[in-house]
Structure formats: structure tokens, C-alpha cells
Amino acid sequence: MGVGAKIKEILKQQKKTIKQLSEESGISKNTLYSITKRDSTYVTYPVLEQIAAALHVSVDELTPD
């Protein structure tokens, strides 16, 4: 499971949308869609930090197993 799948899973648990995550994290919707659609395994650390902060989770929870 890559970063994209983990983000989608957390979004589902928190009942949030990509649009909401984009607004809360400051990361464009296009970038977030790209990460989640491709189930990216590599995302830069600053982007991971922003996503993790917006989702109120640790960066470790977003990284692949």
C-alpha cells in the first residue's frame, strides 16, 4: 500500500474529501489527486508533512509499510 492509498483510507475514516484536504493542507487538488490516483510510493517530505498536519496524523502513518 502506497502513500496515496493510505491518504484515501484516512480521508474515508475522517469523512473528508480531496478538496477539503487541499484547502487545509495548502496542496493543490491536482497534486493530491495525482498522489492518490497513482498510489504514489514517493512523495516529498515537506508535502507529507503538510498532508499529515491537515489530517492530524503522523508522517509515519502516511508512509508505506
URZI-V715697 format. One record per residue. PHI is phi in whole degrees, -180 to 180 (none if undefined). NEAR is the number of other ideal C-beta (glycine too) atoms within 10 Angstrom. Layout:
phi=PHI near=NEAR
phi=PHI near=NEAR
//
This chain:
phi=none near=11
phi=-89 near=18
phi=-60 near=21
phi=-60 near=21
phi=-66 near=15
phi=-67 near=20
phi=-62 near=25
phi=-60 near=17
phi=-63 near=12
phi=-67 near=18
phi=-59 near=17
phi=-63 near=9
phi=-61 near=10
phi=-89 near=13
phi=55 near=7
phi=-117 near=15
phi=-107 near=12
phi=-59 near=19
phi=-61 near=11
phi=-63 near=13
phi=-62 near=21
phi=-60 near=18
phi=-65 near=13
phi=-79 near=15
phi=-98 near=18
phi=81 near=11
phi=-101 near=19
phi=-62 near=10
phi=-59 near=13
phi=-61 near=10
phi=-65 near=15
phi=-65 near=22
phi=-62 near=14
phi=-61 near=13
phi=-64 near=24
phi=-78 near=19
phi=-70 near=11
phi=-87 near=11
phi=50 near=15
phi=-52 near=16
phi=-101 near=12
phi=-123 near=8
phi=-136 near=20
phi=-62 near=8
phi=-60 near=9
phi=-60 near=9
phi=-68 near=18
phi=-58 near=18
phi=-61 near=14
phi=-65 near=17
phi=-65 near=26
phi=-60 near=19
phi=-63 near=14
phi=-67 near=17
phi=-92 near=20
phi=59 near=10
phi=-132 near=16
phi=-84 near=12
phi=-60 near=14
phi=-57 near=8
phi=-69 near=13
phi=-95 near=21
phi=-83 near=15
phi=-60 near=13
phi=-65 near=5
//
